[in-house]
Structure formats: structure tokens, C-alpha cells
Amino acid sequence: MSSDDTAGAEVLSRLRQQGPDPLPGHPLVARLAQGGQRMRQADRDHPWALDTAVVAGVFLMFCVPDLVHDGGPGDLPTAFTRLPVAGTLALQAGLLLPLLWRRRTPSVAFAVITAIFLLQWSLGAFLRADAALLVALYSLVLHGRLRHLPWACAAMAGALVLVAVRVSTAVSVWDALFFLLSTATAAVALGLAVRIRRAQLAALRERAASLEIERDQRSRLATATERTRVAREMHDIIGHNLSVIITLADAGAYAADVTPERGNEALRLIGDTGRQALGELRRMLGVLREQTGAPELNPQPGVADLDALCARIRAAGPQVVYRSGGRLDALDRGVQLMVYRIVQEALTNALKHAGPGTRAHVMLTVEGSQLRVRVQDTGPPGGTGQSGPSHEEGHGLAGMKERAALYGGTVTAGPAPGGGWTVEAGLDLTPIPDPSGGPT
């Protein structure tokens, strides 16, 4: 390591030991910031007050001495023209009064003050109120259009050359130009610095406002998405189990007088289905509800639970034939939940629209990277009409499509050629390549 690297490491070590800079949190800095905020607020409430205060300050600092002492500075041998009090007051008014609109029309204010300045020095008069020209130049840089700045600087340079030539009998022209141009440059630099700083603060405020709007939009979007998800889960849980319970209750009421043992069996199945529905609702609501401890969670249903689902549907009356093929146990848990809900909704619709006398075929296969789900019912007994939704797309079909779309799949549903209703879902299981290099 070189000596420069060693010295740099020592400096960094000292800075770390010293801790953060205490200046931003200093009470004096805080009071100055509060004072600046109050001044900006007062300026917004009374915009003419600050301009009037600037004019009054320049008058007290530079105009009063000109009225008390006649002529120019005593240490300069240059002969200045002595103006009467009325002439001095007129020139001072011409230099100071345009400052009242220095922020509204800075270019006009600067042009008027420059004209009065040239008139005064062409008469050979010296006035300390010439400092108003620097204030006007600063205001033009800060509040005016930047395309006016080049000609303003050129006019300022010409006026200062006139002053340097006028005082050349006492001071070197180059020394006078150096001092005067340096003062003008300082006014321009200060105006640019303040303007850039204000632009940066405005950009930061605009960025903060846009981020706040974006945050609110994200929050509303997340809330709407969560509401849709909860509504879909509620529909799948309550809609399916209530359809089974209603069908079992109707069948139990019919069988109570004919075969009481079948009525008792229906009541037992109703209780089992109700308890399962209640357990699923508690699990879902337990996740949504704020709790001090960890909620009691159970695994979401998957492909392995399709046999129990088909058994519950069979208990309600329909004949359900379930066939599967391929490596179903290797499917992702989210994909398995999607498959379960699609089959559940399709069988529930078959039970609801086709009745307990229908026959349903459930086929689930995985061939290579393609997953296929097919649920077809035969429709109501003795009829060839469709057994699915007859008009508008219901919440169930929309929920199936939304679930499949989450994994890049599609769902189609419609009447079967020989009667009944068919629901088909397809999903490509090929992993999506990750831009970083690996599969997602």
C-alpha cells in the first residue's frame, strides 16, 4: 500500500471515529431553517412586503450617505459632478424604485436601472445607490429568463467599462475593471447558485409527491387485489360446500320417509361438509385477522385431496369418475391448489345446474411440460340441454380463469356436443427463464 493510500485510510478512520456531522442537527441551524420557512410563508402571504423591505434597506444603506455627504468619496482625486438634492433624489428614485418589480419583471427592472446608471455616470455623478444595479442583476439571474442573461451581462460590462474609464485618473483602468467585474460576477454566481438550489428542491418535492401518489396507488391496488382473492376463496369454499349441503338436505328430506337410514347418512354427510367448510373459513379468516400469536394454519388442498372431493360430490348424488396420469405429486403447491379449485368449481356447477342425477368425468394428466384438466358432465338426466351458466359469466368461471392466469394457463368452458358442460384448463409447466441466468 502506498503512502497516499495509508494517509487516506487514516483520514477515513478519523472521520468514522468522529461520527456524523453535527451541523445539520445544531439548534442554530434549526432556528435558521424555521426562520427561513416563516419568511417564505410571509412572502407568499404578502409578496410586496419583501420587495419594499429590499428597497428600504438599500435606501438606508446607500442613499442616506449620499444625501448627507456631497460629492464622491473623499479619498479619490477624481472630480465628480455635484448634483443638487433634487437631482440626487431623482437619480436615486430611478435606481431604487424599479427594484419593487424586480421579481415580477426582472428584465424590465434591470433595463431601467441600467439606463439610469448610464445617465448618472454620463453626468459625472457618483452615487452609492449604484449598488441597486447589482441587486437587479442578481434578481434577473434568479427570477428572469436565462436567455436574457447574455445581453444583460454585456450591458453590465459596458456600464462598468464606463465607470472604470471615469475613475482612471485615480485608479488603473485594469484594477478598476477587475474589481467591478469581480463584483458583477459574484452577483451572477450567487443568483445561479440560489436558482439551481431552488430547482433542486422543487424537483425533490415533486419527486416526493409523485412517490407518495405512487405509494397510495400501490396500496389501493394491493387492497383491491387482496379483496378479489378473498372473494374468490369465499366463493370457492362457501359456494361448493353449500351446494353439497343443499343437495344432501333435499335428498335426506326425501329419503326420511322411505329409507330412514339413508336420511341419517345424509345428515351425517351434511355435518361433515359443514365442519370442513367451517374449518376452511377459520383458516382463511385467521390469516386475515390480526393476532398476537401465530394463527393456526393447515395446508391448502392439493391434487391428493381430489379423491375426497369426488367422494363428497358422489355422496350428494352425481356419479363422478376421476382419472389421472403423470407425475402429479411433483407439481408446485400453488399449481395443485389451482387444479383443486378448478375441479371443485366445475363439479359444484355440475351439481348446481345439472342436479344429482348427472354423471361427471374428471381427467387430470401431465404429459411432458403440459398440464391438462378436463371436467365434463352429462347434463340433467333425460335432457340434452347445457348444465353450465346459461347467460353471463359467473364468479366461479371468472375465478377459474384468474387462478389459471396467475400461472400462465387458460380456462375454457362451454356446452359439450352431446349435451352437458365441459371445462378445460391448460398450463405449460416449463420454467420461465430468469434474466439473471437461471430458471424462476
Beta strands, then each sheet from edge to edge (+ up, - down):
strand 1: 319-325
strand 2: 359-367
strand 3: 370-377
strand 4: 410-415
strand 5: 421-428
sheet 1: 1+ 2+ 3- 5+ 4-
end
